[in-house]
Amino acid sequence: MPEPLEGFTVIEMTVAVQGPAAALYLRDMGAEVIKVEPPMGDASRYGRGRQNETPEGTIGPQYVAVNRGKRSVCLDVATEAGLQALHLLLAGADVFLTNYREPALLKMGLSYDELHGRYPDLIYASVNGFGPAGPDRDKAMLDGVAATRGGLVNHTGYADREPSLAGAIIVDTSGAMQLALGVVTALLARQRYQISQRVQTSALGATLWLQQWELTHVSMTGATLTRDGNHHPNIKGPYGIYRTKDGGAIMIAQTMAFEAWDAFCIFSEAFDLAIDPRFQTPGQRLGAGLTEEDSKQVRDRLTEIFSDKTTQQWEDFLYTQPEIIWERARDWSEVLADEQCVVNQYVTEVEIPGLGKRKTVGNLVSLSETPGSVKGDPPVLGEANSEVLGRLGLSPDECASIEQHASTVRADLIAQIMVASGKTNQDES
């Protein structure tokens, strides 16, 4: 069965998450993705994490998560041979995808103007922190700073405490989604109108995309929305997260039918809420007509109610109520084992050196007639050098020279890192 992007070739020069995750989507949908890495490789290969760190000698989880199924070509584009090899790759590609900063791309001779002039059919896709224009267009970015600049951090957490980061790098991954969508749109436009173009988005832009309703509400009303802890800044009423008797947590979003609200009140023995005229309709239970004091009172009451029963008791009851929109808070280990994630193939397995089979996120978009698929494991650094470069017409000696140079640079860099950290070969033995 054909895949939707089968036959397209993507040359990727990226680091971390925002760029690689965009190319990962294209790979899952059938494109050939060749990740061009510098002699040390993408730095995320070496990230070990904060707790129960992955062992030395294997690949960092961040790299595994967003690079599975790709081919790795290791080049030093600062050399004439490495740059020539890159241009051979670009000459046969449909997409050049990068999250390198603009000054670095200009220095390497890889700006949009230069590549568009040389390869007029090439889609040039780039993503950065704060957008392609403005005074901060070249400013360095990590997920948290874009989320902070875009207002998301200021509206997360409790009003009487400092703002909070989200529990995942949602801005980086959202930026990747936007970039992947932009690439597919540009490929469609190229097919329809015979033009290639530059695709640009940013982490800041993705942050705004995630908050379209909230930002528009502020614009239209002049409201000053403040962070509200376990509740949404722009939703009054019960909507929120409540702790159970045994330390778990339940998210209650909405009770749609009167009968479901009645059943909820009976189960929790909150008979006062069952007859309270402020909470009788679905609209009221999402805040319509409620004052801030009404909202506080119902939340305080639900806090008491949920703390009176265990998580399992609440789950057993709530599963009998299809008109109540709810969920139990799960940790990441539970998510990886969740039947709903598994049956939808949202979770897949990859082979990781030194660890064996481990779970990661799979292909999340289902197409009925031309489905994509998970393509394989994260690549070893430079594993495709001989095959891919040989396919471009480079001789075995030329391929070997490129690989040898990258290996030498890598060994020198590792030695410098060891000296700087106070380690020696003797220390490591």
C-alpha positions as CSV (number, residue, x, y, z in Angstrom):
1,M,0.0,0.0,0.0
2,P,1.5,3.4,-0.9
3,E,2.3,5.9,1.7
4,P,1.4,9.6,1.3
5,L,4.9,11.0,1.1
6,E,6.5,8.1,-0.6
7,G,9.1,9.3,-3.1
8,F,9.9,12.5,-1.4
9,T,13.4,13.1,0.0
10,V,14.1,15.3,3.0
11,I,17.5,16.5,4.0
12,E,17.5,17.4,7.6
13,M,20.1,19.5,9.5
14,T,18.7,19.9,13.0
15,V,19.3,19.6,16.7
16,A,17.2,18.9,19.8
17,V,13.4,18.5,19.2
18,Q,11.6,21.2,17.2
19,G,13.3,20.4,13.9
20,P,13.8,16.7,14.2
21,A,10.2,16.0,15.3
22,A,8.9,17.8,12.2
23,A,11.1,15.6,10.0
24,L,10.0,12.5,12.0
25,Y,6.4,13.1,11.0
26,L,7.4,13.3,7.3
27,R,9.4,10.1,7.7
28,D,6.4,8.3,9.3
29,M,4.3,9.4,6.3
30,G,6.8,7.7,3.9
31,A,9.4,10.3,3.0
32,E,13.1,9.4,3.0
33,V,14.7,11.5,5.7
34,I,18.5,11.8,5.7
35,K,19.7,13.5,8.9
36,V,23.0,15.3,8.2
37,E,24.9,15.4,11.5
38,P,28.2,17.1,12.4
39,P,31.2,15.0,13.5
40,M,29.9,14.8,17.1
41,G,26.4,14.3,16.0
42,D,23.2,15.9,17.2
43,A,24.0,16.9,20.9
44,S,20.8,15.2,22.1
45,R,22.5,11.9,21.4
46,Y,24.4,12.4,24.6
47,G,21.7,13.8,26.9
48,R,21.2,11.5,29.8
49,G,18.2,13.0,31.7
50,R,17.6,13.9,35.3
51,Q,16.6,10.7,37.0
52,N,17.5,7.0,36.4
53,E,19.9,8.3,33.8
54,T,20.3,6.2,30.6
55,P,23.7,4.4,30.7
56,E,26.8,5.6,28.9
57,G,27.3,4.0,25.5
58,T,23.6,4.2,24.5
59,I,21.6,7.0,22.8
60,G,19.9,9.8,24.7
61,P,16.1,9.5,25.1
62,Q,15.5,12.8,23.4
63,Y,17.4,11.7,20.3
64,V,15.6,8.3,20.3
65,A,12.2,10.0,20.6
66,V,12.4,12.2,17.5
67,N,14.9,10.5,15.2
68,R,13.7,6.9,14.8
69,G,13.6,5.5,11.2
70,K,15.9,8.2,9.7
71,R,19.2,7.7,8.0
72,S,22.3,9.4,9.5
73,V,25.0,10.9,7.4
74,C,27.9,12.4,9.3
75,L,29.6,15.3,7.5
76,D,31.8,18.2,8.5
77,V,30.3,20.9,6.3
78,A,33.2,23.3,7.3
79,T,35.3,21.2,4.9
80,E,35.1,21.4,1.1
81,A,34.5,17.7,0.8
82,G,31.7,17.8,3.4
83,L,30.0,20.8,1.9
84,Q,30.2,19.2,-1.6
85,A,28.6,16.0,-0.3
86,L,25.8,18.1,1.3
87,H,25.1,19.8,-2.0
88,L,25.0,16.5,-3.8
89,L,22.3,15.5,-1.3
90,L,20.4,18.7,-1.8
91,A,20.5,18.4,-5.6
92,G,18.3,15.3,-5.4
93,A,16.1,16.4,-2.5
94,D,12.5,17.8,-2.2
95,V,12.9,19.5,1.2
96,F,15.7,21.0,3.2
97,L,14.6,21.2,6.8
98,T,16.6,22.9,9.5
99,N,16.4,24.6,12.9
100,Y,19.9,26.0,12.8
101,R,20.0,29.7,13.5
102,E,20.1,32.1,10.5
103,P,23.6,33.4,11.1
104,A,25.0,29.9,11.1
105,L,23.2,29.0,7.9
106,L,24.5,32.2,6.2
107,K,28.1,31.4,7.4
108,M,27.8,27.9,5.8
109,G,26.4,29.2,2.6
110,L,23.0,27.6,3.2
111,S,20.7,30.6,3.3
112,Y,17.4,30.4,1.5
113,D,18.4,32.8,-1.2
114,E,21.5,30.8,-2.1
115,L,19.8,27.4,-2.1
116,H,16.7,28.6,-3.9
117,G,18.9,30.0,-6.6
118,R,20.8,26.8,-6.9
119,Y,17.9,24.3,-6.5
120,P,14.7,26.1,-7.7
121,D,12.5,23.1,-6.9
122,L,13.6,22.7,-3.3
123,I,11.3,23.5,-0.4
124,Y,13.3,25.3,2.3
125,A,11.8,24.7,5.7
126,S,13.2,26.4,8.8
127,V,12.0,26.9,12.4
128,N,13.5,29.0,15.1
129,G,12.6,30.4,18.5
130,F,11.0,33.8,18.0
131,G,10.0,34.1,14.3
132,P,11.8,35.1,11.1
133,A,11.5,38.8,11.6
134,G,11.9,41.3,14.4
135,P,14.8,42.2,16.8
136,D,14.8,38.7,18.4
137,R,14.8,36.7,15.2
138,D,18.3,35.3,15.9
139,K,17.8,35.0,19.7
140,A,18.7,31.6,21.2
141,M,15.7,29.5,22.3
142,L,14.9,26.5,24.5
143,D,11.3,25.4,25.0
144,G,10.7,27.2,28.4
145,V,11.8,30.6,27.2
146,A,9.4,30.5,24.2
147,A,6.6,29.4,26.5
148,T,7.5,32.3,28.8
149,R,7.6,34.9,26.0
150,G,4.3,33.7,24.7
151,G,2.4,34.0,27.9
152,L,1.8,30.3,28.6
153,V,4.1,30.2,31.7
154,N,2.6,33.3,33.3
155,H,-0.9,31.6,33.2
156,T,0.2,28.2,34.5
157,G,0.4,27.5,38.2
158,Y,-1.1,29.1,41.3
159,A,-1.9,32.8,41.7
160,D,0.0,33.1,45.0
161,R,3.1,31.5,43.7
162,E,5.6,32.1,40.9
163,P,4.5,31.0,37.4
164,S,5.1,27.4,36.4
165,L,6.6,25.6,33.4
166,A,4.4,22.9,31.7
167,G,5.4,19.3,32.6
168,A,6.6,18.6,29.0
169,I,8.3,20.5,26.2
170,I,5.0,21.2,24.5
171,V,6.2,24.3,22.7
172,D,9.0,22.6,20.9
173,T,6.8,19.7,19.8
174,S,4.0,22.1,18.8
175,G,6.5,24.1,16.7
176,A,7.4,20.8,15.0
177,M,3.8,20.1,14.2
178,Q,3.5,23.6,12.6
179,L,6.6,23.1,10.6
180,A,5.6,19.6,9.3
181,L,2.2,21.0,8.4
182,G,3.9,23.9,6.5
183,V,6.1,21.5,4.6
184,V,3.2,19.3,3.5
185,T,1.3,22.5,2.5
186,A,4.3,23.7,0.5
187,L,4.7,20.4,-1.3
188,L,1.0,20.6,-2.3
189,A,1.5,24.1,-3.5
190,R,4.5,23.0,-5.6
191,Q,2.5,20.3,-7.2
192,R,-0.4,22.6,-8.0
193,Y,1.4,25.8,-9.0
194,Q,4.9,24.6,-9.9
195,I,6.6,26.9,-7.3
196,S,8.9,26.2,-4.5
197,Q,9.2,28.4,-1.5
198,R,10.4,28.9,2.1
199,V,8.4,27.6,5.0
200,Q,9.0,29.4,8.4
201,T,7.5,29.1,11.8
202,S,8.7,29.3,15.4
203,A,8.3,28.2,18.9
204,L,6.8,31.5,19.9
205,G,4.3,31.2,17.1
206,A,3.4,27.7,18.3
207,T,2.9,29.1,21.8
208,L,0.3,31.5,20.5
209,W,-1.3,28.8,18.4
210,L,-1.8,26.8,21.6
211,Q,-3.6,29.8,23.3
212,Q,-5.8,31.1,20.5
213,W,-9.0,31.1,22.6
214,E,-7.4,32.7,25.6
215,L,-5.5,35.4,23.7
216,T,-8.6,36.2,21.7
217,H,-10.7,36.4,24.8
218,V,-8.3,39.0,26.3
219,S,-8.3,41.0,23.1
220,M,-12.1,41.1,22.9
221,T,-12.9,41.7,26.5
222,G,-9.9,43.4,28.0
223,A,-9.9,40.8,30.7
224,T,-6.9,40.2,33.0
225,L,-6.8,36.4,33.3
226,T,-4.7,35.1,36.1
227,R,-3.3,31.6,36.7
228,D,-5.7,29.5,38.7
229,G,-3.8,26.4,40.0
230,N,-5.7,23.2,39.1
231,H,-8.3,25.2,37.2
232,H,-8.3,27.0,33.9
233,P,-7.9,30.8,34.0
234,N,-10.9,31.3,31.8
235,I,-13.3,28.7,33.0
236,K,-15.3,29.1,36.2
237,G,-17.2,26.3,38.0
238,P,-16.2,22.7,38.8
239,Y,-13.8,22.3,35.8
240,G,-10.5,21.3,37.4
241,I,-8.4,18.6,39.1
242,Y,-9.2,17.2,42.5
243,R,-7.2,15.0,44.9
244,T,-8.7,11.7,46.0
245,K,-8.5,10.0,49.4
246,D,-5.5,7.9,48.5
247,G,-3.5,10.7,46.9
248,G,-4.6,10.2,43.3
249,A,-6.3,12.9,41.2
250,I,-9.3,13.2,39.0
251,M,-9.9,15.7,36.3
252,I,-13.6,16.7,36.0
253,A,-14.3,18.8,32.9
254,Q,-18.1,18.7,32.5
255,T,-21.3,16.9,33.4
256,M,-23.4,17.2,30.4
257,A,-26.8,15.8,31.4
258,F,-29.0,16.6,34.4
259,E,-29.3,12.9,35.2
260,A,-25.5,12.6,35.3
261,W,-25.1,15.6,37.6
262,D,-27.9,14.1,39.8
263,A,-26.0,10.7,39.9
264,F,-22.7,12.4,40.7
265,C,-24.3,14.3,43.7
266,I,-26.0,11.1,45.0
267,F,-22.8,9.1,44.8
268,S,-20.8,11.7,46.6
269,E,-23.7,12.5,49.0
270,A,-23.6,16.1,48.0
271,F,-27.3,16.5,48.0
272,D,-27.0,20.3,48.4
273,L,-25.4,20.5,45.0
274,A,-28.2,18.5,43.4
275,I,-30.7,21.2,44.3
276,D,-28.5,24.2,44.1
277,P,-30.0,26.4,41.3
278,R,-26.6,27.8,40.3
279,F,-25.4,24.4,38.9
280,Q,-28.3,22.9,37.2
281,T,-27.4,23.2,33.5
282,P,-24.3,22.2,31.5
283,G,-23.6,25.9,30.9
284,Q,-23.7,26.8,34.6
285,R,-21.4,23.9,35.3
286,L,-18.9,25.5,32.9
287,G,-19.3,28.9,34.6
288,A,-22.2,30.6,32.9
289,G,-23.7,33.1,35.2
290,L,-21.4,32.2,38.1
291,T,-19.7,34.8,40.2
292,E,-16.1,34.2,41.4
293,E,-17.6,33.4,44.9
294,D,-19.9,30.8,43.3
295,S,-17.0,29.3,41.6
296,K,-14.9,29.1,44.8
297,Q,-17.7,27.6,46.7
298,V,-18.4,24.7,44.3
299,R,-14.7,24.0,43.9
300,D,-14.3,23.9,47.7
301,R,-17.2,21.5,47.9
302,L,-15.8,19.2,45.2
303,T,-12.4,19.3,47.0
304,E,-14.2,17.8,50.0
305,I,-16.2,15.4,48.0
306,F,-13.3,13.9,46.0
307,S,-11.0,13.6,49.1
308,D,-13.7,11.4,50.8
309,K,-13.3,8.4,48.3
310,T,-10.4,6.5,46.8
311,T,-9.3,6.9,43.2
312,Q,-10.6,3.4,42.4
313,Q,-14.0,4.2,43.9
314,W,-14.2,7.3,41.8
315,E,-13.1,5.4,38.6
316,D,-15.7,2.6,39.3
317,F,-18.4,5.2,39.5
318,L,-17.4,7.5,36.7
319,Y,-17.1,4.7,34.2
320,T,-20.8,4.2,34.7
321,Q,-21.5,7.8,33.6
322,P,-20.9,8.4,29.9
323,E,-22.3,12.0,30.2
324,I,-19.5,13.0,32.6
325,I,-16.3,14.1,31.0
326,W,-13.5,13.1,33.3
327,E,-10.1,11.3,33.5
328,R,-7.7,10.0,36.2
329,A,-4.3,11.7,36.3
330,R,-1.7,9.2,35.0
331,D,2.0,9.3,35.2
332,W,4.2,8.6,32.2
333,S,4.8,5.0,33.0
334,E,1.1,4.5,33.1
335,V,0.7,6.3,29.8
336,L,3.2,4.0,28.1
337,A,1.1,1.0,29.3
338,D,-2.3,2.5,28.7
339,E,-4.4,0.2,26.5
340,Q,-5.9,3.1,24.7
341,C,-2.5,4.3,23.6
342,V,-1.4,0.8,22.7
343,V,-4.4,-0.2,20.7
344,N,-4.2,3.0,18.6
345,Q,-0.5,2.4,18.1
346,Y,0.3,5.7,19.7
347,V,3.1,3.8,21.4
348,T,5.7,1.8,19.5
349,E,9.0,0.0,20.3
350,V,12.4,0.7,19.0
351,E,15.7,-1.1,19.5
352,I,18.2,0.9,21.5
353,P,21.9,0.0,21.7
354,G,22.7,-1.4,25.2
355,L,19.1,-1.4,26.3
356,G,17.2,-3.5,23.8
357,K,13.5,-2.9,23.0
358,R,12.0,0.2,24.6
359,K,8.8,2.1,24.1
360,T,8.5,5.5,22.5
361,V,5.7,7.5,20.8
362,G,4.6,6.2,17.5
363,N,2.8,7.6,14.4
364,L,-0.2,9.5,15.6
365,V,-2.0,10.2,12.4
366,S,-4.2,7.5,10.8
367,L,-5.1,7.6,7.1
368,S,-7.5,4.9,5.9
369,E,-6.1,4.4,2.4
370,T,-2.5,5.6,2.4
371,P,-1.4,5.1,6.0
372,G,2.0,6.0,7.3
373,S,4.0,3.7,9.5
374,V,6.9,3.6,12.0
375,K,10.0,3.1,10.0
376,G,12.6,1.7,12.5
377,D,15.2,2.5,15.1
378,P,17.2,5.6,15.8
379,P,20.3,5.6,13.6
380,V,23.8,5.1,14.7
381,L,25.9,8.2,13.9
382,G,27.0,8.1,10.3
383,E,25.5,4.7,9.6
384,A,24.4,5.7,6.1
385,N,27.5,7.5,5.0
386,S,28.8,4.8,2.6
387,E,25.5,3.8,1.2
388,V,24.0,7.3,0.7
389,L,27.1,9.1,-0.4
390,G,28.0,6.2,-2.7
391,R,24.6,6.5,-4.2
392,L,25.4,10.1,-5.1
393,G,28.4,9.1,-7.1
394,L,31.2,9.5,-4.5
395,S,33.9,6.9,-4.7
396,P,34.7,4.5,-1.8
397,D,37.9,6.5,-1.2
398,E,36.0,9.8,-1.0
399,C,33.4,8.3,1.3
400,A,36.2,6.8,3.5
401,S,38.0,10.2,3.6
402,I,34.8,12.0,4.8
403,E,34.2,9.4,7.4
404,Q,37.8,9.5,8.6
405,H,37.8,13.2,8.9
406,A,34.6,13.2,10.9
407,S,36.0,10.5,13.2
408,T,39.2,12.4,13.8
409,V,37.4,15.6,14.6
410,R,35.1,13.6,17.0
411,A,38.1,12.0,18.8
412,D,39.7,15.5,19.2
413,L,36.5,17.0,20.6
414,I,36.0,14.1,23.0
415,A,39.6,14.5,24.2
416,Q,39.1,18.2,24.8
417,I,35.9,17.5,26.7
418,M,37.7,15.0,28.9
419,V,40.5,17.4,29.7
420,A,38.1,20.2,30.4
421,S,36.1,17.9,32.8
422,G,39.3,16.7,34.6
423,K,39.1,13.2,33.2
424,T,41.8,11.2,31.5
425,N,42.0,7.8,29.8
426,Q,43.5,6.5,33.0
427,D,40.4,7.8,34.9
428,E,38.1,6.1,32.5
429,S,39.8,2.7,32.6
